[in-house]
Amino acid sequence: MDDFHKFDDGVVILGEFPSINVVELIHMFCPNKGIQLTIIDPDYESMPDMVGNDVNCCSFVCRSMKVCETICCKGSAAYLFGKIGLVKYRTFYRTLIRLEYCTDWRLVNKIIWRKRRCEGGLKNYSECYEEIGYFVLSDGLGDDETIIPQLFVDPFLDKPKSKFGRKNKNQKLFMTRNNVWLDVSEMIKNKIDKNQKPEKLIQIPIEVHTRVNDLVFDPFSRHAVTAITARKLGRRFIVVANTKKEFEYCVSELSKLKISTV
């Protein structure tokens, strides 16, 4: 039996997405396709145990994204986190291509964020980054359509632009963020596991694609990061925790955090 805990600014659901019961609960809390941003960070390491091989894992992610179409508004954004994977298990890369054939999600860009902790093997380059597929939900009119998100607030870095060159009073003072994010640190206090994402990483797409009181969705919430970041920025949230332990952790962490008055 699926369960949920409702807060004034969001809800944490216990269950396996995209099961029928969980989807019904989501529709109950979001009846009008009101979700503007979806953060998708599947547990790639345990996924083979749940659904089997690479092809099945890809189908699972695609099926999950297909269900997201029923709760997201057209032009909403989705950020799919991924890893290089292992031999014959490249779920992220397979999904990047497959998703456009079986859903209305369109790949707009691929983002790289730099990790401070390098991981490497024997006779290989040290891996110090992670990739994100940035998708926008299209209206399905055709492959030649221009994919434009419903909302895209230009993101600026804290780094000022160079003082050299011609000055323009209308010119922005700070540098615009590109698709390589070098300013995000994965150093986290009380980190649960190595896959936990820093709040700064989730903060960027929330500020770019949503306004205050907009809805953010996370179907695979293990560390409550999406819900916590959404609350701090004055957004509402719907997150799904797969296990009782993860559910209780999400509820506990949110219960400690005061609702933002932004």
Contacts in CASP RR format, 6 or more apart in sequence:
PFRMAT RR
TARGET T0000
AUTHOR 0000-0000-0000
METHOD contacts of the structure
MODEL  1
MDDFHKFDDGVVILGEFPSINVVELIHMFCPNKGIQLTIIDPDYESMPDM
VGNDVNCCSFVCRSMKVCETICCKGSAAYLFGKIGLVKYRTFYRTLIRLE
YCTDWRLVNKIIWRKRRCEGGLKNYSECYEEIGYFVLSDGLGDDETIIPQ
LFVDPFLDKPKSKFGRKNKNQKLFMTRNNVWLDVSEMIKNKIDKNQKPEK
LIQIPIEVHTRVNDLVFDPFSRHAVTAITARKLGRRFIVVANTKKEFEYC
VSELSKLKISTV
2 13 0 8 1.000
2 14 0 8 1.000
2 15 0 8 1.000
2 19 0 8 1.000
2 21 0 8 1.000
2 22 0 8 1.000
2 25 0 8 1.000
3 13 0 8 1.000
3 14 0 8 1.000
3 15 0 8 1.000
3 247 0 8 1.000
4 11 0 8 1.000
4 12 0 8 1.000
4 13 0 8 1.000
4 14 0 8 1.000
4 25 0 8 1.000
5 11 0 8 1.000
5 12 0 8 1.000
5 247 0 8 1.000
5 251 0 8 1.000
6 29 0 8 1.000
7 254 0 8 1.000
7 259 0 8 1.000
8 259 0 8 1.000
9 230 0 8 1.000
9 231 0 8 1.000
9 234 0 8 1.000
9 235 0 8 1.000
9 236 0 8 1.000
9 237 0 8 1.000
9 259 0 8 1.000
10 29 0 8 1.000
10 227 0 8 1.000
10 236 0 8 1.000
10 237 0 8 1.000
10 238 0 8 1.000
11 25 0 8 1.000
11 29 0 8 1.000
11 237 0 8 1.000
11 238 0 8 1.000
11 239 0 8 1.000
12 221 0 8 1.000
12 224 0 8 1.000
12 227 0 8 1.000
12 239 0 8 1.000
12 240 0 8 1.000
12 241 0 8 1.000
12 247 0 8 1.000
12 250 0 8 1.000
12 251 0 8 1.000
12 254 0 8 1.000
13 22 0 8 1.000
13 25 0 8 1.000
13 26 0 8 1.000
13 238 0 8 1.000
13 239 0 8 1.000
13 240 0 8 1.000
13 241 0 8 1.000
13 247 0 8 1.000
14 240 0 8 1.000
14 241 0 8 1.000
14 244 0 8 1.000
14 247 0 8 1.000
15 21 0 8 1.000
15 22 0 8 1.000
15 240 0 8 1.000
15 241 0 8 1.000
15 242 0 8 1.000
15 247 0 8 1.000
16 22 0 8 1.000
16 242 0 8 1.000
17 23 0 8 1.000
17 64 0 8 1.000
17 67 0 8 1.000
17 219 0 8 1.000
17 220 0 8 1.000
17 240 0 8 1.000
17 242 0 8 1.000
18 63 0 8 1.000
18 64 0 8 1.000
18 67 0 8 1.000
18 219 0 8 1.000
22 240 0 8 1.000
23 67 0 8 1.000
23 70 0 8 1.000
23 71 0 8 1.000
26 71 0 8 1.000
26 217 0 8 1.000
26 238 0 8 1.000
26 240 0 8 1.000
27 70 0 8 1.000
27 71 0 8 1.000
29 238 0 8 1.000
30 71 0 8 1.000
30 215 0 8 1.000
30 217 0 8 1.000
30 238 0 8 1.000
33 70 0 8 1.000
33 71 0 8 1.000
33 72 0 8 1.000
33 73 0 8 1.000
34 71 0 8 1.000
34 72 0 8 1.000
34 73 0 8 1.000
34 76 0 8 1.000
34 215 0 8 1.000
35 68 0 8 1.000
35 71 0 8 1.000
35 72 0 8 1.000
35 73 0 8 1.000
35 76 0 8 1.000
35 215 0 8 1.000
35 216 0 8 1.000
35 217 0 8 1.000
35 238 0 8 1.000
36 72 0 8 1.000
36 73 0 8 1.000
36 76 0 8 1.000
36 77 0 8 1.000
36 150 0 8 1.000
36 151 0 8 1.000
36 209 0 8 1.000
36 210 0 8 1.000
36 214 0 8 1.000
36 215 0 8 1.000
36 216 0 8 1.000
37 76 0 8 1.000
37 77 0 8 1.000
37 78 0 8 1.000
37 79 0 8 1.000
37 205 0 8 1.000
37 206 0 8 1.000
37 209 0 8 1.000
37 210 0 8 1.000
37 214 0 8 1.000
37 215 0 8 1.000
37 216 0 8 1.000
37 217 0 8 1.000
38 68 0 8 1.000
38 72 0 8 1.000
38 76 0 8 1.000
38 77 0 8 1.000
38 78 0 8 1.000
38 79 0 8 1.000
38 216 0 8 1.000
38 217 0 8 1.000
38 218 0 8 1.000
38 219 0 8 1.000
39 78 0 8 1.000
39 79 0 8 1.000
39 81 0 8 1.000
39 202 0 8 1.000
39 205 0 8 1.000
39 216 0 8 1.000
39 217 0 8 1.000
39 218 0 8 1.000
39 226 0 8 1.000
40 61 0 8 1.000
40 64 0 8 1.000
40 65 0 8 1.000
40 68 0 8 1.000
40 78 0 8 1.000
40 79 0 8 1.000
40 80 0 8 1.000
40 81 0 8 1.000
40 218 0 8 1.000
40 219 0 8 1.000
40 220 0 8 1.000
41 81 0 8 1.000
41 82 0 8 1.000
41 195 0 8 1.000
41 197 0 8 1.000
41 218 0 8 1.000
41 220 0 8 1.000
41 222 0 8 1.000
42 60 0 8 1.000
42 61 0 8 1.000
42 64 0 8 1.000
42 81 0 8 1.000
42 82 0 8 1.000
42 91 0 8 1.000
42 220 0 8 1.000
43 195 0 8 1.000
43 220 0 8 1.000
43 222 0 8 1.000
43 242 0 8 1.000
44 57 0 8 1.000
44 82 0 8 1.000
44 83 0 8 1.000
44 85 0 8 1.000
44 91 0 8 1.000
44 92 0 8 1.000
45 195 0 8 1.000
47 57 0 8 1.000
47 60 0 8 1.000
47 91 0 8 1.000
48 57 0 8 1.000
48 89 0 8 1.000
50 60 0 8 1.000
51 57 0 8 1.000
51 59 0 8 1.000
51 60 0 8 1.000
53 88 0 8 1.000
53 89 0 8 1.000
54 88 0 8 1.000
54 89 0 8 1.000
54 90 0 8 1.000
54 91 0 8 1.000
54 94 0 8 1.000
55 94 0 8 1.000
57 89 0 8 1.000
57 91 0 8 1.000
58 91 0 8 1.000
58 94 0 8 1.000
58 95 0 8 1.000
58 98 0 8 1.000
61 80 0 8 1.000
61 91 0 8 1.000
61 95 0 8 1.000
61 99 0 8 1.000
62 95 0 8 1.000
62 98 0 8 1.000
62 99 0 8 1.000
62 102 0 8 1.000
62 103 0 8 1.000
64 219 0 8 1.000
65 78 0 8 1.000
65 80 0 8 1.000
65 99 0 8 1.000
65 103 0 8 1.000
65 105 0 8 1.000
65 135 0 8 1.000
66 102 0 8 1.000
66 103 0 8 1.000
68 78 0 8 1.000
68 105 0 8 1.000
68 217 0 8 1.000
68 219 0 8 1.000
69 103 0 8 1.000
69 104 0 8 1.000
69 105 0 8 1.000
69 137 0 8 1.000
71 217 0 8 1.000
72 78 0 8 1.000
72 137 0 8 1.000
72 217 0 8 1.000
73 137 0 8 1.000
73 150 0 8 1.000
74 137 0 8 1.000
74 138 0 8 1.000
74 139 0 8 1.000
74 150 0 8 1.000
75 136 0 8 1.000
75 137 0 8 1.000
75 138 0 8 1.000
75 148 0 8 1.000
75 149 0 8 1.000
75 150 0 8 1.000
76 136 0 8 1.000
76 137 0 8 1.000
76 149 0 8 1.000
76 150 0 8 1.000
76 209 0 8 1.000
77 134 0 8 1.000
77 135 0 8 1.000
77 136 0 8 1.000
77 137 0 8 1.000
77 149 0 8 1.000
77 150 0 8 1.000
77 205 0 8 1.000
77 208 0 8 1.000
77 209 0 8 1.000
78 105 0 8 1.000
78 134 0 8 1.000
78 135 0 8 1.000
78 136 0 8 1.000
78 137 0 8 1.000
79 111 0 8 1.000
79 132 0 8 1.000
79 133 0 8 1.000
79 134 0 8 1.000
79 135 0 8 1.000
79 205 0 8 1.000
80 92 0 8 1.000
80 95 0 8 1.000
80 96 0 8 1.000
80 99 0 8 1.000
80 132 0 8 1.000
80 133 0 8 1.000
80 135 0 8 1.000
81 130 0 8 1.000
81 131 0 8 1.000
81 132 0 8 1.000
81 133 0 8 1.000
81 197 0 8 1.000
82 92 0 8 1.000
82 130 0 8 1.000
82 131 0 8 1.000
82 132 0 8 1.000
82 133 0 8 1.000
83 92 0 8 1.000
83 130 0 8 1.000
83 131 0 8 1.000
84 90 0 8 1.000
84 92 0 8 1.000
84 93 0 8 1.000
84 127 0 8 1.000
85 91 0 8 1.000
85 92 0 8 1.000
92 131 0 8 1.000
96 107 0 8 1.000
96 110 0 8 1.000
96 133 0 8 1.000
99 105 0 8 1.000
99 107 0 8 1.000
99 135 0 8 1.000
100 106 0 8 1.000
100 107 0 8 1.000
104 137 0 8 1.000
104 138 0 8 1.000
104 139 0 8 1.000
104 140 0 8 1.000
105 135 0 8 1.000
105 136 0 8 1.000
105 137 0 8 1.000
105 138 0 8 1.000
106 135 0 8 1.000
106 136 0 8 1.000
106 137 0 8 1.000
106 138 0 8 1.000
106 147 0 8 1.000
107 133 0 8 1.000
107 134 0 8 1.000
107 135 0 8 1.000
108 134 0 8 1.000
108 135 0 8 1.000
108 136 0 8 1.000
108 147 0 8 1.000
108 149 0 8 1.000
109 133 0 8 1.000
109 134 0 8 1.000
109 179 0 8 1.000
110 131 0 8 1.000
110 132 0 8 1.000
110 133 0 8 1.000
110 134 0 8 1.000
110 179 0 8 1.000
111 131 0 8 1.000
111 132 0 8 1.000
111 133 0 8 1.000
111 134 0 8 1.000
111 179 0 8 1.000
111 180 0 8 1.000
111 181 0 8 1.000
112 129 0 8 1.000
112 130 0 8 1.000
112 131 0 8 1.000
112 132 0 8 1.000
112 179 0 8 1.000
112 180 0 8 1.000
112 181 0 8 1.000
113 129 0 8 1.000
113 130 0 8 1.000
113 132 0 8 1.000
113 180 0 8 1.000
113 181 0 8 1.000
113 184 0 8 1.000
113 201 0 8 1.000
114 128 0 8 1.000
114 129 0 8 1.000
114 180 0 8 1.000
114 181 0 8 1.000
114 182 0 8 1.000
114 184 0 8 1.000
115 128 0 8 1.000
115 129 0 8 1.000
115 130 0 8 1.000
115 186 0 8 1.000
116 128 0 8 1.000
116 185 0 8 1.000
116 186 0 8 1.000
116 187 0 8 1.000
117 128 0 8 1.000
117 186 0 8 1.000
118 126 0 8 1.000
118 127 0 8 1.000
118 128 0 8 1.000
119 126 0 8 1.000
119 127 0 8 1.000
119 128 0 8 1.000
120 126 0 8 1.000
120 127 0 8 1.000
134 179 0 8 1.000
134 205 0 8 1.000
136 147 0 8 1.000
136 148 0 8 1.000
136 149 0 8 1.000
138 145 0 8 1.000
138 147 0 8 1.000
139 145 0 8 1.000
149 209 0 8 1.000
150 209 0 8 1.000
151 208 0 8 1.000
151 209 0 8 1.000
151 210 0 8 1.000
151 211 0 8 1.000
152 208 0 8 1.000
152 209 0 8 1.000
153 207 0 8 1.000
153 208 0 8 1.000
153 209 0 8 1.000
154 172 0 8 1.000
154 176 0 8 1.000
155 176 0 8 1.000
155 177 0 8 1.000
155 204 0 8 1.000
155 207 0 8 1.000
155 208 0 8 1.000
156 172 0 8 1.000
156 174 0 8 1.000
156 175 0 8 1.000
156 176 0 8 1.000
156 177 0 8 1.000
157 174 0 8 1.000
157 175 0 8 1.000
157 176 0 8 1.000
157 177 0 8 1.000
157 183 0 8 1.000
158 174 0 8 1.000
158 183 0 8 1.000
159 174 0 8 1.000
159 175 0 8 1.000
159 183 0 8 1.000
160 173 0 8 1.000
160 174 0 8 1.000
160 175 0 8 1.000
161 171 0 8 1.000
161 172 0 8 1.000
161 173 0 8 1.000
161 174 0 8 1.000
161 175 0 8 1.000
177 204 0 8 1.000
181 201 0 8 1.000
181 204 0 8 1.000
183 200 0 8 1.000
184 198 0 8 1.000
184 200 0 8 1.000
184 201 0 8 1.000
184 204 0 8 1.000
185 198 0 8 1.000
185 200 0 8 1.000
186 197 0 8 1.000
186 198 0 8 1.000
186 201 0 8 1.000
187 198 0 8 1.000
188 196 0 8 1.000
188 198 0 8 1.000
192 222 0 8 1.000
192 223 0 8 1.000
192 249 0 8 1.000
193 223 0 8 1.000
195 222 0 8 1.000
196 222 0 8 1.000
196 223 0 8 1.000
196 225 0 8 1.000
197 223 0 8 1.000
197 225 0 8 1.000
198 225 0 8 1.000
199 225 0 8 1.000
199 228 0 8 1.000
199 229 0 8 1.000
199 232 0 8 1.000
202 225 0 8 1.000
202 226 0 8 1.000
202 229 0 8 1.000
203 229 0 8 1.000
203 233 0 8 1.000
206 216 0 8 1.000
206 229 0 8 1.000
206 230 0 8 1.000
206 233 0 8 1.000
206 235 0 8 1.000
207 233 0 8 1.000
210 216 0 8 1.000
210 233 0 8 1.000
210 235 0 8 1.000
212 233 0 8 1.000
212 234 0 8 1.000
212 235 0 8 1.000
212 262 0 8 1.000
213 234 0 8 1.000
213 235 0 8 1.000
213 236 0 8 1.000
214 235 0 8 1.000
214 236 0 8 1.000
215 235 0 8 1.000
215 236 0 8 1.000
215 237 0 8 1.000
215 238 0 8 1.000
216 226 0 8 1.000
216 230 0 8 1.000
216 235 0 8 1.000
216 236 0 8 1.000
216 237 0 8 1.000
216 238 0 8 1.000
217 237 0 8 1.000
217 238 0 8 1.000
217 239 0 8 1.000
218 226 0 8 1.000
218 227 0 8 1.000
218 237 0 8 1.000
218 238 0 8 1.000
218 239 0 8 1.000
218 240 0 8 1.000
219 239 0 8 1.000
219 240 0 8 1.000
220 240 0 8 1.000
220 242 0 8 1.000
221 227 0 8 1.000
221 239 0 8 1.000
221 240 0 8 1.000
221 241 0 8 1.000
221 246 0 8 1.000
221 250 0 8 1.000
222 241 0 8 1.000
222 242 0 8 1.000
222 246 0 8 1.000
223 246 0 8 1.000
223 249 0 8 1.000
224 239 0 8 1.000
224 249 0 8 1.000
224 250 0 8 1.000
224 253 0 8 1.000
224 254 0 8 1.000
226 237 0 8 1.000
226 239 0 8 1.000
227 237 0 8 1.000
227 239 0 8 1.000
227 250 0 8 1.000
227 254 0 8 1.000
228 253 0 8 1.000
228 254 0 8 1.000
228 257 0 8 1.000
230 236 0 8 1.000
230 237 0 8 1.000
231 237 0 8 1.000
231 254 0 8 1.000
231 257 0 8 1.000
231 259 0 8 1.000
231 260 0 8 1.000
232 257 0 8 1.000
232 260 0 8 1.000
233 260 0 8 1.000
233 262 0 8 1.000
234 259 0 8 1.000
234 260 0 8 1.000
234 261 0 8 1.000
234 262 0 8 1.000
239 250 0 8 1.000
241 247 0 8 1.000
241 249 0 8 1.000
241 250 0 8 1.000
END
